[in-house]
Amino acid sequence: MRHVDFSPLYRSTVGFDRLFTILDSLAQPDGAQTYPPYNIERTGENTYRITMAVAGFSEDEIQIEAHRNQLKVTGEKAAEKSEGAETLYRGIASRAFERRFHLADFVEVNGASLKNGLLHIDLKREIPEEMKPRKIAVTALSDNEAKQIEAKATN
C-alpha cells in the first residue's frame, strides 16, 4: 500500500489539519481492527445507523461517547465467575474492544439500543438554519425609485 505525504499541503492550506489527519489514519492498515464487526446504513435523507455485533455484552458493559466529530464505542466484559464449570472451548469472543468513528459536521447521536446481541446507534444530521441555503428575492426598481448619486468636483 502506498503512503501519501500530506506535508506539502499543510504549507498552503489553513484549517484542514483534521481532514489530513483523518485521511492519514484511514490509510494506515488496521490489521487487528476487525472486532466487533459492524454495518453503517443510511436510513433516510439525513439519518444513519451503525449496527455492531456485540454478542455477550450487556448494556452496562458498553459505553458510547460522542465528542466533537468523533464517536467512540467501548466494551469491557466483566470477569465471569463460573462455579463448577470449566470452559473447554471459547468461540464467543468476550474481549474488550474500542471502535472509533469519524462523524461529519452536524451529525449527532440520536440514541442507542441493544437487542439480540446487536448494538444499534442512530445518527441524524441536523444542519443549522443559518447554514442552509436560502433564496433571495429579486425586485425591480421603478424609475421613480432609482436614485442618482451626485459628485462634487474638488480643486
CYANA upper distance limits for C-alpha pairs under 8 A (distance plus 0.5 A):
  3 HIS  CA     27 ALA  CA      7.49
  4 VAL  CA     24 ASP  CA      8.25
  6 PHE  CA     10 TYR  CA      7.19
  6 PHE  CA     20 PHE  CA      7.29
  7 SER  CA     11 ARG  CA      7.57
  8 PRO  CA     12 SER  CA      7.74
  9 LEU  CA     13 THR  CA      6.54
 10 TYR  CA     14 VAL  CA      7.80
 10 TYR  CA     16 PHE  CA      8.39
 10 TYR  CA     17 ASP  CA      7.85
 16 PHE  CA     20 PHE  CA      6.93
 17 ASP  CA     21 THR  CA      6.66
 18 ARG  CA     22 ILE  CA      6.69
 19 LEU  CA     23 LEU  CA      6.76
 20 PHE  CA     24 ASP  CA      6.51
 21 THR  CA     25 SER  CA      6.66
 22 ILE  CA     26 LEU  CA      6.66
 22 ILE  CA    102 HIS  CA      8.40
 23 LEU  CA     27 ALA  CA      6.81
 24 ASP  CA     28 GLN  CA      7.17
 30 ASP  CA     34 THR  CA      8.43
 35 TYR  CA     97 PHE  CA      7.59
 36 PRO  CA     52 MET  CA      7.02
 36 PRO  CA     53 ALA  CA      6.44
 36 PRO  CA     54 VAL  CA      6.93
 36 PRO  CA     97 PHE  CA      7.81
 37 PRO  CA     52 MET  CA      6.42
 37 PRO  CA     53 ALA  CA      6.25
 38 TYR  CA     50 ILE  CA      7.41
 38 TYR  CA     51 THR  CA      5.91
 38 TYR  CA     52 MET  CA      4.70
 38 TYR  CA     53 ALA  CA      6.70
 39 ASN  CA     50 ILE  CA      6.19
 39 ASN  CA     51 THR  CA      5.63
 39 ASN  CA     52 MET  CA      7.03
 40 ILE  CA     48 TYR  CA      7.73
 40 ILE  CA     49 ARG  CA      6.32
 40 ILE  CA     50 ILE  CA      5.06
 40 ILE  CA     51 THR  CA      6.97
 41 GLU  CA     48 TYR  CA      6.10
 41 GLU  CA     49 ARG  CA      5.65
 41 GLU  CA     50 ILE  CA      6.88
 42 ARG  CA     46 ASN  CA      8.45
 42 ARG  CA     47 THR  CA      6.64
 42 ARG  CA     48 TYR  CA      4.93
 42 ARG  CA     49 ARG  CA      6.91
 43 THR  CA     47 THR  CA      5.96
 43 THR  CA     48 TYR  CA      5.75
 43 THR  CA     49 ARG  CA      7.22
 44 GLY  CA     48 TYR  CA      7.39
 46 ASN  CA    124 LYS  CA      6.24
 46 ASN  CA    125 ARG  CA      5.68
 46 ASN  CA    126 GLU  CA      7.91
 47 THR  CA    122 ASP  CA      7.91
 47 THR  CA    123 LEU  CA      6.20
 47 THR  CA    124 LYS  CA      4.94
 47 THR  CA    125 ARG  CA      6.85
 48 TYR  CA    122 ASP  CA      6.49
 48 TYR  CA    123 LEU  CA      5.49
 48 TYR  CA    124 LYS  CA      6.72
 49 ARG  CA    120 HIS  CA      7.10
 49 ARG  CA    121 ILE  CA      6.05
 49 ARG  CA    122 ASP  CA      5.09
 49 ARG  CA    123 LEU  CA      6.41
 50 ILE  CA    119 LEU  CA      8.44
 50 ILE  CA    120 HIS  CA      6.29
 50 ILE  CA    121 ILE  CA      5.59
 50 ILE  CA    122 ASP  CA      7.10
 50 ILE  CA    123 LEU  CA      8.44
 51 THR  CA    118 LEU  CA      6.90
 51 THR  CA    119 LEU  CA      6.02
 51 THR  CA    120 HIS  CA      5.09
 51 THR  CA    121 ILE  CA      6.91
 52 MET  CA    118 LEU  CA      6.08
 52 MET  CA    119 LEU  CA      5.56
 52 MET  CA    120 HIS  CA      7.14
 53 ALA  CA    117 GLY  CA      6.57
 53 ALA  CA    118 LEU  CA      5.24
 53 ALA  CA    119 LEU  CA      6.93
 54 VAL  CA    117 GLY  CA      5.84
 54 VAL  CA    118 LEU  CA      6.25
 54 VAL  CA    119 LEU  CA      7.04
 55 ALA  CA     92 ILE  CA      8.13
 55 ALA  CA     93 ALA  CA      8.49
 55 ALA  CA    116 ASN  CA      8.19
 55 ALA  CA    117 GLY  CA      4.74
 55 ALA  CA    118 LEU  CA      7.37
 56 GLY  CA     92 ILE  CA      8.11
 56 GLY  CA     93 ALA  CA      8.47
 56 GLY  CA     94 SER  CA      7.25
 56 GLY  CA    117 GLY  CA      7.19
 57 PHE  CA     61 GLU  CA      6.52
 57 PHE  CA     62 ILE  CA      7.58
 57 PHE  CA     75 GLY  CA      7.95
 57 PHE  CA     77 LYS  CA      7.09
 57 PHE  CA     94 SER  CA      8.14
 57 PHE  CA    117 GLY  CA      7.80
 58 SER  CA     62 ILE  CA      7.37
 58 SER  CA    114 LEU  CA      8.38
 59 GLU  CA    114 LEU  CA      7.26
 61 GLU  CA     75 GLY  CA      6.15
 61 GLU  CA     76 GLU  CA      6.06
 61 GLU  CA     77 LYS  CA      6.46
 61 GLU  CA     78 ALA  CA      7.67
 62 ILE  CA     73 VAL  CA      7.70
 62 ILE  CA     74 THR  CA      6.26
 62 ILE  CA     75 GLY  CA      4.91
 62 ILE  CA     76 GLU  CA      7.19
 63 GLN  CA     73 VAL  CA      6.34
 63 GLN  CA     74 THR  CA      5.77
 63 GLN  CA     75 GLY  CA      6.80
 64 ILE  CA     71 LEU  CA      7.79
 64 ILE  CA     72 LYS  CA      6.34
 64 ILE  CA     73 VAL  CA      5.12
 64 ILE  CA     74 THR  CA      7.04
 65 GLU  CA     71 LEU  CA      6.35
 65 GLU  CA     72 LYS  CA      5.65
 65 GLU  CA     73 VAL  CA      6.97
 66 ALA  CA     70 GLN  CA      6.37
 66 ALA  CA     71 LEU  CA      4.99
 66 ALA  CA     72 LYS  CA      6.82
 66 ALA  CA    109 VAL  CA      7.79
 67 HIS  CA     71 LEU  CA      6.98
 69 ASN  CA    102 HIS  CA      6.39
 69 ASN  CA    103 LEU  CA      5.28
 69 ASN  CA    104 ALA  CA      6.83
 69 ASN  CA    105 ASP  CA      7.10
 69 ASN  CA    107 VAL  CA      8.21
 70 GLN  CA    100 ARG  CA      7.41
 70 GLN  CA    101 PHE  CA      6.27
 70 GLN  CA    102 HIS  CA      5.18
 70 GLN  CA    103 LEU  CA      6.02
 71 LEU  CA    100 ARG  CA      6.16
 71 LEU  CA    101 PHE  CA      5.55
 71 LEU  CA    102 HIS  CA      6.87
 71 LEU  CA    103 LEU  CA      7.40
 72 LYS  CA     98 GLU  CA      7.50
 72 LYS  CA     99 ARG  CA      6.34
 72 LYS  CA    100 ARG  CA      5.02
 72 LYS  CA    101 PHE  CA      6.95
 73 VAL  CA     98 GLU  CA      6.20
 73 VAL  CA     99 ARG  CA      5.74
 73 VAL  CA    100 ARG  CA      6.88
 74 THR  CA     96 ALA  CA      7.95
 74 THR  CA     97 PHE  CA      6.03
 74 THR  CA     98 GLU  CA      4.81
 74 THR  CA     99 ARG  CA      6.89
 75 GLY  CA     96 ALA  CA      5.88
 75 GLY  CA     97 PHE  CA      5.77
 75 GLY  CA     98 GLU  CA      7.06
 76 GLU  CA     95 ARG  CA      7.55
 76 GLU  CA     96 ALA  CA      4.99
 76 GLU  CA     97 PHE  CA      7.25
 77 LYS  CA     94 SER  CA      6.79
 77 LYS  CA     95 ARG  CA      7.24
 77 LYS  CA     96 ALA  CA      6.75
 82 SER  CA     86 GLU  CA      8.26
103 LEU  CA    107 VAL  CA      6.70
105 ASP  CA    125 ARG  CA      8.43
106 PHE  CA    125 ARG  CA      5.91
106 PHE  CA    126 GLU  CA      6.11
106 PHE  CA    127 ILE  CA      6.28
106 PHE  CA    128 PRO  CA      8.49
107 VAL  CA    123 LEU  CA      7.03
107 VAL  CA    124 LYS  CA      5.98
107 VAL  CA    125 ARG  CA      4.63
107 VAL  CA    126 GLU  CA      6.94
108 GLU  CA    123 LEU  CA      6.12
108 GLU  CA    124 LYS  CA      5.96
108 GLU  CA    125 ARG  CA      6.71
108 GLU  CA    126 GLU  CA      8.03
109 VAL  CA    121 ILE  CA      7.71
109 VAL  CA    122 ASP  CA      6.53
109 VAL  CA    123 LEU  CA      5.02
109 VAL  CA    124 LYS  CA      6.97
110 ASN  CA    121 ILE  CA      8.11
110 ASN  CA    122 ASP  CA      5.83
110 ASN  CA    123 LEU  CA      5.77
110 ASN  CA    124 LYS  CA      6.90
111 GLY  CA    121 ILE  CA      6.44
111 GLY  CA    122 ASP  CA      5.88
111 GLY  CA    123 LEU  CA      7.86
112 ALA  CA    119 LEU  CA      7.53
112 ALA  CA    120 HIS  CA      5.93
112 ALA  CA    121 ILE  CA      4.84
112 ALA  CA    122 ASP  CA      6.61
113 SER  CA    119 LEU  CA      6.27
113 SER  CA    120 HIS  CA      5.74
113 SER  CA    121 ILE  CA      7.20
114 LEU  CA    118 LEU  CA      6.14
114 LEU  CA    119 LEU  CA      4.96
114 LEU  CA    120 HIS  CA      6.77
115 LYS  CA    119 LEU  CA      7.09
127 ILE  CA    131 MET  CA      6.93
127 ILE  CA    132 LYS  CA      7.17
128 PRO  CA    132 LYS  CA      7.16
141 LEU  CA    145 GLU  CA      6.45
141 LEU  CA    146 ALA  CA      6.89
142 SER  CA    146 ALA  CA      6.97
